[in-house]
C-alpha cells in the first residue's frame, strides 16, 4: 500500500513539474527568448580606463512580442573591468541594459547576460579596451594577482594593493629585472593591512613577477607588466 501511495505521488509531482515548465529539459517552445537587441552595443572598443560609449542591450520576446519584468543578470565572463548595474529587469519594450567601464589597460572582455528560464540565455557580448595607461593597479589577493597582466605606458606607475583580508604574499621580480618588488621584509611582517606600494617603469619591456610564497616565475601566483613606449 505504501509503495502504491509513493508511486501516485511521484506521478502527481512529475505532472506538476511538466505543467509548470520546470523539467530538467530547460526552457520549452512556449518560453520567452533572450537575445541581443537591434542596437545592442556589442563589439565596441574604447580607450582603456573609460566607460563604453553605448550600453549593452538585450531583449526578451515571446512570439515576436516584448516581455517585461524579466530579471537579467550581467557579469564579466573574461577580462577585467566593471559592469553596472549587475542586475536589471526588462521594461515594457522587453529590453534591459547595463554599462561597462573598461580596465586601465588594453584587454578583450566578455560580458554575459543571463535570464533564468529563457531560450537563448546566456547571451555573450565581446568588447575591448585599446591603448595603455600611465597608472595601473594590481590587487594582491589569495593566491593570485588581479589582473594577472597589465600594459603600461613608459614612465607610468604600477601600484600593488593588499586588501584588509589579504594573506601573506609578496611581490618578487624575475631576474634580471629588479622591479616590481615589495619592501623587504614584505608585508605583513612590517605593515598592517590594507597596504600598498608603487613602482615606476621608465623603460619599455616585459617585467615579470611572482609571489615567493605561492608561486614561481611563470607559474602559480605570478604576473606580467608590459611597458610600451
Secondary structure, 3 states (H helix, E strand, C coil): CHHHHHHHHHHHHHHHHHHCCCCCCCCCCCCCEEEECCCCCCCCEEECCCECCCCEEEEEEECCEECCCCEEEEEEEECCCEEECCEEECCCCCEEEEEEECCCCCEEEEEEEECCCCECCCEEEEEEEECCEEEEEEEEECCEEECCEEEEEEEEEEEEEECCCCCCCCCEECCCCCCCCCCCCCCCCCCCCCEEEEEEECCCEEEEEEEEEEEECCEEEEEEEEEEC
